[in-house]
Amino acid sequence: MSKAEKPGRARAAKQATEQAIEQAIEQAPGPGDGRRPARLAVRKTYKLYIGGAFPRSESGRSYPVTSSSGDFLANAAKASRKDARDAVTAARKAFGGWSGATAYNRGQVLYRVAEMLESRRAQFIAELAESGTKNAREVVDASVDRLVWYAGWSDKIAAVAGSANPVAGPYFNISSPEPTGVVAVVAPDKPLLGLVSVIAPVIVTGNTCVVIASERAPLPAITLAEVLATSDLPGGVVNILTGSVAEIAPHLAAHMDVNALDLAGVTDRAVAVACEEAAAENLKRVLRPAETDWFADPGTGRMTAFLETKTVWHPTGV
């Protein structure tokens, strides 16, 4: 046999083997044909995402998640106030390392999250469709693009938000933005795109966050948590809770180790007022809820909302 014939024969043998395997699979007894019992689907258990891990709720509670047609999808963990405190502790622990990372590095991490989200595109489309999202494909694509967009801002926002100030005296006067700290975020009831649009601007600027996912459709949020856990994002930078907004949000608003509050997903005016009043106790920054087109150009508003300005005076000639 010549050397030229060997690769051809090898390919033919491989194809014959693959065809034999496919034929065996087709002829194997199927579900309900009397030779083996029908297979039961393995239901996914959706947990919280705290400190890079997936714990069950401390309370042991859960609640049923249904599709837009009322069909049961899964049980999601119902976070308690203790879970919220644990999430704040994890976020505070992660803040030093994340805020101290270079802006370029944070941008790389966000880009990696976009890559991982893209790789699970089909799963996100399925979950969004089950939750009643009609344009699921467009939402997933826009979510990936939104992450890439914010990743590109990581090393540019300081130049836009900072300044060199003219002063009357022999000094340099420079204002530079710094992250606020731990931000509590109530995600909007727009699964995935709304969620990404409130998380990305918080973390790209060096903050860490505790997020309350959409109560109605939390499954894309926990799947996003799995994406974050398998990307390069350090544990504790993003912590995701599922459960009742009315129960958890006021507690986070009153937590003295939370520095800012984004109420994007609060639709109950009484809850929003209660959160704002509680946030006033330690002068938290509060981004109030407003009607938002999540497909529109987001601008820099959500990044600058959670930045503090540090102004430095330095003598010239020293």
Buried (B, 14 or more C-beta within 10 A) or exposed (E): EEEEEEEEEEEEEEEEEEEEEEEEEEEEEEEEEEEEEEEEEEEEEBBBBBBBEBEBBBBEBBEEBBBEEEEEBBBBBBBBBEBBBBBBBBBBBBBEEBBEBEBEBBBBBBBBBBBBBBEBBEBBBBBBBBBEBEEBBBBBBBBBBBBBBBBEBBBEBBEEBBBEEEEEEEBEBBEBBBBBBBBBBBBBBBBBBBBBBBBBBBBBBBBBBBBBBBBEBBBBBBBBBBBBBEBEBBBBBBBBBBBBBEBBBBBBBBBEEBBBBBBBBBEEEEBBEBBBEBBEEEEBBBBEBEEBEBBEEBEBEBBBBBBEEEEEEEEEEE
